[in-house]
Each structure stands twice: as structure tokens, then as C-alpha cells.
């Protein structure tokens, strides 16, 4: 259940939220001014981005190349050393929320608008403002306020795009019910009779895949232990994940080919935090390049999480998660006698 809201955020008078009224005064104020991109728009960063995204659009290569529009924010980022350009108003706003007990933060979403293509050699400059602060909201994470900033990006002094970035500053929800810690006695519903133990909650289920019109054929294949890849009927390009149209030629017609199941670990991460119900960290999540040339994300099994390596050969298998769900995973092959931190 959500944590009790911090005292400073309690509504007073005729339903008024005094903290919200003070936060609203910051709307329209500068969040950062005079920002300059640390690098000119350049071909190596464009190439690295396209390789990571698997984007082979020819518009991003050659003498007349442009940068992928979705790189807009990348040219403004300060890296590990940061920019140090946050305004006093923005720091005051965050400090006010911290002082009121909303000490946690999570990025929720962003919106971008593209006004002109970015090309190698462009010098990026930008300014940011505090666009809006929401009323107090209660979410699964906890209770808090959404803060939206708008960054106006320029290339060579000309407007190039807009980047809106939204965060939630919140007081975390309680991880377990602890009424005594909040200064009240447990209710009859919460009290456990002497000599009895509260029955254990059923184990959480893995999240269900989102099956829609575009990917239903893939999940039908999984149910029959077949890993199906889309193939464009126009140009023959294979694609994964499933999409309604071809990225290469735009054709909307397609058929499928069945993957052999052979592949290699192209990249991977080891998940430690945050913990998710029904998952037992740490565990390895891999970007697997299939023999057919497409890549997909799934769990890498068969070796301890700290022994997964780029280039390892893997083979597809289907793992029964529960009575309703079976998922494709990739088992490392050709590796014996490997031990790691989890003793696998």
C-alpha cells in the first residue's frame, strides 16, 4: 500500500495542496541555459548508434548522411563528467521536493519533435525550461509529482528539435505493511491470531507477453516450439522483432522462415537491480544474433550469469515458466566444467 504522504504535502484548507501551489510557481523558469554539445555531430557516433540499434537505413551513411532523428538527445548529453548547467531554479525545485519527503526519482518518458535534419559537422546548442509540474499523483512506486522539462535544441543557431523529459519525484510506497511503524495499532484484518501464521502469498507470475495483431504469429509459433522470423515479400529482408512493414523497402507483405535456433551472444547485461517479482537476480539477458542474421533479446542459460561472454555459441530451447507460459531462451553450447558465483 502507498506510503503516507509527507506532512508538507497534505492538503489543507478547502482541498488545497500548499506544496503544489509553490511548485507551480517554477513553471516557465529556466532549467538550464547556454548548453553546448560536447562533440560536433559526427559519423563515428552515428555509426555506433546505428550498429547498436540494428538500423541499416542508407540515409545515415555516405557523403550526404544525416543523423538518425532519435539521436537528438544524444548530442546534448554530458557523459560521466556532466554539463553542470542546471539552473538555481531547477535545483531549488528538486530541493523543495526532497525537503518535503519526495526523495526518490524515476524517469518516466520523453517526447521529441524534429525540425531539421542533423548532419556531421553541426554544432549543437540547447536551453531548457521547467515546462510543467503535475498535481500530486499516487502510483505503484509511491506518491509524488511529475516534473516536465523542455529542451530546445539548435544546430548552427537554427532550431533543430524539441526534447521533453519527464521525471517522477516521489516518496516510495511501503514494501510491506507495517502499521505500527506509522504510529497506529494493527486493525482486526491486519492482526494475526496468536499461534497462527499468515498464509504465504502465492508466488508471483512472470509478466505475460503483449500479443497483438502484429506479433500474434510469432507467439503462435512459440506455442508450437518454432521460432519464426518475418521475411519481406518484396525484397526478402529478414526482420525481428515482428513489424507491420519492411524497414528496407516499405512493403507490407511478408511470410516467415523458421530459425534453425543456432546463434551467438552479440551482447549481454547481468540484471542485479531493481528486483522484479517472479525473477531471481542476478541473471543474464543476452542480445543473441541468430544464424539467419537477425537479433533477439532473451535469457542466456546453461552457464552461471558471471560466465556469459560475447561470442559464446548458443542454441534455442523453450522453457516452461508456468502452466500457461513457455518462452524461448538460449542455452550456451560447447562449454563444459564452467563454474561461477552461483555455482552453476
LUMMAR-880340 format. One record per residue (C-alpha): residue number from 1; x, y, z. Coordinates in Angstrom, 3 decimals. Each point is the difference from the previous one (the first is absolute). Example, Ala and Ser with C-alpha at 12.3 -4.5 7.8 and 13.67 -1.06 7.14 Angstrom:
<sites>
SITE   pos          u          v          w
SITE     1     12.300     -4.500      7.800
SITE     2      1.370      3.440     -0.660
</sites>
This chain:
<sites>
SITE   pos          u          v          w
SITE     1      0.000      0.000      0.000
SITE     2      1.277      3.531     -0.678
SITE     3      1.984      1.785      2.657
SITE     4     -1.730      2.730      1.948
SITE     5      0.667      3.288     -1.840
SITE     6      2.627      2.238      1.582
SITE     7     -1.481      2.484      2.426
SITE     8      1.003      2.979     -2.147
SITE     9     -2.106     -1.332     -2.874
SITE    10     -3.265     -0.504      1.899
SITE    11     -2.903      1.927     -1.412
SITE    12     -1.109      2.867      2.169
SITE    13     -2.935      2.338      0.058
SITE    14     -2.601     -0.711     -2.662
SITE    15      1.872     -2.873     -1.638
SITE    16      3.044      2.140     -0.805
SITE    17      3.443     -1.559     -0.460
SITE    18      2.349      2.702      1.297
SITE    19      3.126     -1.718     -1.344
SITE    20     -1.517     -0.291     -3.465
SITE    21     -0.824      3.695      0.004
SITE    22      3.635      0.816      0.784
SITE    23      1.304     -2.428     -2.628
SITE    24     -2.228      1.535     -2.692
SITE    25      1.823      3.305      0.453
SITE    26      3.053     -1.580     -1.655
SITE    27     -1.768     -0.712     -3.281
SITE    28      1.499      2.003     -2.847
SITE    29      3.284      0.614      1.806
SITE    30      3.372     -0.904     -1.483
SITE    31      1.275     -3.511      0.769
SITE    32      3.268      0.371     -1.900
SITE    33      1.420      2.593     -2.380
SITE    34      2.847      0.232     -2.469
SITE    35      0.611     -3.729     -0.360
SITE    36      2.490     -1.063     -2.669
SITE    37      0.370     -3.548     -1.303
SITE    38      3.319     -1.566      0.959
SITE    39      0.528     -1.249     -3.552
SITE    40     -1.015      1.167     -3.430
SITE    41     -2.477     -2.282     -1.721
SITE    42      2.366     -2.641     -1.354
SITE    43      0.088     -3.182     -2.063
SITE    44      1.547     -2.343      2.628
SITE    45     -2.782      0.679      2.516
SITE    46     -2.614     -0.420     -2.735
SITE    47      1.576     -3.317     -1.014
SITE    48      0.154     -1.273      3.590
SITE    49     -3.637      0.969      0.556
SITE    50     -1.165     -1.743     -3.180
SITE    51      1.978     -3.144      0.805
SITE    52     -1.445     -0.144      3.516
SITE    53     -3.540      0.533     -1.314
SITE    54      0.399     -2.264     -3.011
SITE    55     -1.093      2.910     -2.222
SITE    56      1.281     -0.411     -3.574
SITE    57     -1.801      2.988     -1.531
SITE    58      2.293      1.254     -2.805
SITE    59     -0.872      3.611      0.884
SITE    60      2.406     -0.290      2.941
SITE    61      3.095     -0.859     -2.075
SITE    62      1.921      1.520     -2.883
SITE    63      1.009      3.545     -0.933
SITE    64     -3.509      1.424      0.500
SITE    65     -0.690     -1.872      3.249
SITE    66     -2.295      1.381      2.665
SITE    67     -0.212     -1.091      3.629
SITE    68     -2.940     -2.183      1.073
SITE    69     -2.604      2.438      1.355
SITE    70     -0.321     -1.995      3.234
SITE    71      3.628      0.895      0.812
SITE    72     -1.190      3.524      0.824
SITE    73      0.619     -0.351      3.737
SITE    74      3.300     -1.852     -0.482
SITE    75      1.703      3.143     -1.324
SITE    76     -0.971      1.928      3.145
SITE    77      1.117     -2.539      2.603
SITE    78      2.919      0.866      2.248
SITE    79      1.408     -3.478      0.579
SITE    80      1.521     -1.003      3.330
SITE    81      1.411      3.476      0.589
SITE    82     -3.399      1.622     -0.568
SITE    83     -0.817      3.521     -1.166
SITE    84     -0.467      1.718      3.348
SITE    85     -2.492      2.391     -1.548
SITE    86     -3.059     -0.506      2.203
SITE    87     -1.534      3.280      1.065
SITE    88     -0.506      1.108      3.588
SITE    89     -3.766     -0.120     -0.593
SITE    90      0.100     -3.655     -1.071
SITE    91      2.209     -0.970      2.935
SITE    92     -2.319      1.898      2.358
SITE    93     -3.006     -1.865     -1.410
SITE    94      1.635     -3.399      0.534
SITE    95      1.222      1.066      3.442
SITE    96     -3.511      1.036      1.012
SITE    97     -1.284     -3.449     -0.957
SITE    98      2.862     -1.686      1.869
SITE    99     -0.716      2.041      3.125
SITE   100     -3.683     -0.972     -0.205
SITE   101      0.934     -3.702      0.022
SITE   102     -0.131     -0.714     -3.746
SITE   103      3.593     -1.186     -0.141
SITE   104     -0.220     -2.726     -2.670
SITE   105      0.020      0.669     -3.725
SITE   106     -0.775     -1.995     -3.127
SITE   107     -0.012      1.082     -3.639
SITE   108     -3.412     -0.818     -1.458
SITE   109     -0.029      1.033     -3.665
SITE   110      1.176      2.476     -2.607
SITE   111     -1.470      1.627     -3.098
SITE   112      1.957      1.339     -2.967
SITE   113     -0.819      2.284     -2.922
SITE   114      2.383      0.241     -2.962
SITE   115      0.275      3.293     -1.888
SITE   116      3.005     -0.579     -2.280
SITE   117      2.464     -2.820     -0.763
SITE   118      3.305     -0.034      1.871
SITE   119      3.121     -0.527     -2.101
SITE   120      3.644     -0.731      0.812
SITE   121      1.708      3.234      0.969
SITE   122     -3.055      1.627      1.601
SITE   123      0.717      1.746      3.312
SITE   124     -2.806     -0.697      2.482
SITE   125     -1.156      2.556      2.565
SITE   126     -3.010     -0.212      2.279
SITE   127     -2.012      1.606      2.785
SITE   128     -2.530     -1.562      2.357
SITE   129     -2.969      1.242      1.984
SITE   130     -2.318     -1.407      2.672
SITE   131     -3.133     -0.533     -2.047
SITE   132     -2.421     -1.512      2.510
SITE   133     -0.457     -1.548      3.437
SITE   134     -2.931     -2.355      0.503
SITE   135     -2.352     -0.207      2.926
SITE   136      0.920     -2.604      2.595
SITE   137     -0.490     -3.491     -1.462
SITE   138      0.027     -3.471      1.540
SITE   139      1.664     -2.760     -2.029
SITE   140      1.155     -3.545      0.686
SITE   141      3.424      1.443      0.852
SITE   142     -1.382      2.494      2.482
SITE   143     -1.515      3.469      0.257
SITE   144      1.616      3.022     -1.606
SITE   145      0.082      2.637     -2.722
SITE   146      0.841     -0.238     -3.705
SITE   147      2.443      2.683     -1.162
SITE   148      0.344      0.661     -3.740
SITE   149      2.877      1.957     -1.522
SITE   150      0.175      1.125     -3.623
SITE   151      3.326      0.255     -1.790
SITE   152      0.226      2.074     -3.182
SITE   153      2.837     -1.293     -2.172
SITE   154      1.740      2.070     -2.681
SITE   155      2.485     -0.914     -2.730
SITE   156      2.189      2.828     -1.220
SITE   157     -2.376      2.403      1.718
SITE   158     -3.088     -1.339     -1.816
SITE   159     -2.825     -1.828      1.820
SITE   160      0.581     -3.736     -0.438
SITE   161     -2.401     -1.669      2.409
SITE   162     -1.731     -0.127      3.357
SITE   163      0.550     -2.581      2.726
SITE   164     -2.463     -0.283      2.884
SITE   165      1.196     -2.070      2.949
SITE   166     -2.257     -1.046      2.875
SITE   167      0.990     -1.292      3.429
SITE   168     -1.975     -1.068      3.053
SITE   169      1.290      1.257      3.355
SITE   170     -1.682     -2.229      2.553
SITE   171     -0.097     -1.437      3.502
SITE   172      0.393     -3.790     -0.431
SITE   173     -2.962     -2.220      0.798
SITE   174      0.444     -2.337      2.967
SITE   175      1.454     -3.347     -1.003
SITE   176     -2.035     -1.714      2.689
SITE   177     -2.828      0.931      2.302
SITE   178      1.397      1.311      3.266
SITE   179     -2.814      1.923      1.739
SITE   180      1.804      0.221      3.335
SITE   181      2.842      1.910     -1.655
SITE   182     -2.529      2.606     -1.097
SITE   183     -1.174      0.618      3.541
SITE   184     -3.205     -2.052      0.160
SITE   185     -1.047     -3.433      1.201
SITE   186     -0.765     -2.722     -2.555
SITE   187     -3.633     -0.409     -1.006
SITE   188     -1.938     -3.250      0.506
SITE   189      0.619     -0.823     -3.661
SITE   190      3.756      0.512      0.409
SITE   191      0.368     -1.732      3.385
SITE   192      1.123     -3.665     -0.103
SITE   193     -1.526     -2.141      2.798
SITE   194      2.441     -1.449      2.519
SITE   195      1.426     -3.353     -1.046
SITE   196     -0.821      0.555     -3.660
SITE   197      2.146      1.144     -2.875
SITE   198     -1.148      2.096     -2.891
SITE   199     -0.410     -2.237     -3.043
SITE   200      2.743      0.440     -2.555
SITE   201     -0.932      1.989     -3.068
SITE   202      0.022     -1.975     -3.251
SITE   203      3.232      0.416     -1.954
SITE   204     -0.196      2.859     -2.503
SITE   205     -0.477     -0.896     -3.646
SITE   206      2.302      1.113     -2.772
SITE   207     -1.427      2.911     -2.009
SITE   208     -2.079     -1.129     -2.956
SITE   209      1.256      0.950     -3.476
SITE   210     -2.025      2.658     -1.774
SITE   211     -1.564     -1.813     -2.949
SITE   212     -1.520      2.213     -2.687
SITE   213     -0.967     -0.029     -3.669
SITE   214      3.603      0.530     -1.108
SITE   215      1.729     -2.730      2.039
SITE   216     -2.687     -2.645      0.553
SITE   217      1.636     -2.266     -2.593
SITE   218      3.272      0.019      1.914
SITE   219     -1.649     -1.136      3.238
SITE   220     -2.026     -2.617     -1.849
SITE   221      3.318     -1.363     -1.256
SITE   222      1.428     -0.032      3.532
SITE   223     -2.992     -2.050      1.154
SITE   224      1.043     -2.598     -2.621
SITE   225      3.708      0.231      0.918
SITE   226      0.864      1.871     -3.188
SITE   227      1.926      3.284     -0.089
SITE   228     -1.405      1.860     -3.002
SITE   229      1.702      2.956     -1.681
SITE   230     -1.840      2.355     -2.329
SITE   231      1.202      0.201     -3.607
SITE   232     -0.969      2.892     -2.270
SITE   233     -1.885     -1.173     -3.082
SITE   234      1.352      2.967     -1.942
SITE   235      3.755     -0.054      0.584
SITE   236      0.529     -3.163      2.059
SITE   237      1.458      1.818      3.025
SITE   238     -0.354     -1.893      3.268
SITE   239     -1.140      1.990      3.014
SITE   240     -0.429     -0.429      3.726
SITE   241     -1.863      1.001      2.101
SITE   242     -3.152     -0.339     -2.051
SITE   243     -1.218      3.201     -1.648
SITE   244     -2.926      0.886     -2.275
SITE   245      2.297      1.132     -2.832
SITE   246      3.519     -0.347     -1.367
SITE   247      2.624      2.500      1.186
SITE   248      2.015     -0.530     -3.173
SITE   249     -2.605      0.520     -2.741
SITE   250     -3.285      0.826      1.751
SITE   251     -1.852     -3.038     -1.338
SITE   252     -2.911     -1.137      2.190
SITE   253     -0.070     -3.583     -1.308
SITE   254      2.023     -2.710      1.744
SITE   255      0.374     -3.671      0.760
SITE   256      2.105     -1.844      2.582
SITE   257      3.052     -2.209      0.231
SITE   258      0.752     -2.251      2.950
SITE   259      3.266      0.700      1.802
SITE   260      2.415     -2.887      0.400
SITE   261      0.458      1.032      3.625
SITE   262      3.763      0.433     -0.299
SITE   263      1.539      3.315      1.015
SITE   264      2.661      1.879      1.931
SITE   265     -0.067      2.487      2.865
SITE   266      0.381      3.397     -1.688
SITE   267     -0.272      1.938      3.282
SITE   268     -1.431     -0.515      3.473
SITE   269     -0.760      1.562      3.366
SITE   270     -0.190     -1.539      3.469
SITE   271     -3.114      1.140      1.847
SITE   272      0.563      0.732      3.697
SITE   273     -2.314      2.917      0.768
SITE   274     -2.777      0.936      0.181
SITE   275     -1.542     -3.319      1.063
SITE   276     -3.128     -1.090     -1.856
SITE   277     -2.591     -2.424      1.358
SITE   278      0.321     -3.516     -1.469
SITE   279      3.652      0.588     -0.963
SITE   280      2.944     -1.174      2.080
SITE   281      2.966      2.349     -0.509
SITE   282      2.730      0.002     -1.003
SITE   283     -0.678     -1.453     -3.439
SITE   284      1.328      0.553     -3.514
SITE   285     -2.023      1.596     -2.798
SITE   286      1.595     -0.347     -3.412
SITE   287     -0.300      1.599     -3.409
SITE   288      0.348     -3.121     -2.130
SITE   289      0.937      0.146     -3.673
SITE   290     -1.698     -2.887     -1.751
SITE   291      1.621     -1.911     -2.841
SITE   292     -2.513      1.684     -2.322
SITE   293      1.482      3.432      0.849
SITE   294     -2.750      1.533      2.139
SITE   295      0.361      0.656      3.723
SITE   296     -2.349     -0.593      2.898
SITE   297      0.066      0.529      3.756
SITE   298     -0.497     -2.899      2.381
SITE   299      1.475     -1.709      3.043
SITE   300      3.346     -1.784     -0.351
SITE   301      0.047     -3.243      1.995
SITE   302      2.297     -2.967      0.459
SITE   303      2.893      1.848      1.662
SITE   304      0.157      2.217      3.112
SITE   305     -0.943      3.619     -0.626
SITE   306      3.597      1.174      0.537
SITE   307      1.366     -2.394     -2.619
SITE   308     -2.031      1.249     -2.960
SITE   309      2.278      1.488     -2.662
SITE   310     -0.439      1.760     -3.334
SITE   311      0.458     -2.457     -2.860
SITE   312     -1.172     -3.058      1.945
SITE   313     -1.925     -2.489     -2.181
SITE   314     -3.577     -0.576      1.123
SITE   315     -2.926     -2.105     -1.093
SITE   316     -3.710      0.649      0.304
SITE   317     -2.152     -1.893      2.441
SITE   318     -3.455      0.611      1.426
SITE   319     -0.335      0.430      3.752
SITE   320     -3.226     -0.784      1.830
SITE   321     -0.516      2.938      2.387
SITE   322     -3.391     -0.998      1.416
SITE   323     -3.069     -1.947     -1.025
SITE   324     -0.952      2.660     -2.555
SITE   325      3.265      1.483     -1.220
SITE   326      2.927     -1.370     -1.985
SITE   327      2.799      2.271     -1.227
SITE   328      2.939     -0.300     -2.412
SITE   329      3.387      0.138      1.769
SITE   330      3.543     -0.705     -1.162
SITE   331      2.249     -2.627      1.558
SITE   332      3.757      0.334     -0.299
SITE   333      1.481     -2.919     -1.950
SITE   334      3.479     -1.472     -0.191
SITE   335      0.996      1.175      3.495
SITE   336      0.657     -2.571      2.730
SITE   337      1.283      0.123      3.543
SITE   338     -0.825      3.684      0.460
SITE   339     -0.708      1.232      3.511
SITE   340     -0.857      3.450      1.221
SITE   341     -1.300      1.956      2.935
SITE   342     -3.315     -1.784      0.013
SITE   343      1.692     -3.384     -0.184
SITE   344     -1.479     -0.912     -3.394
</sites>
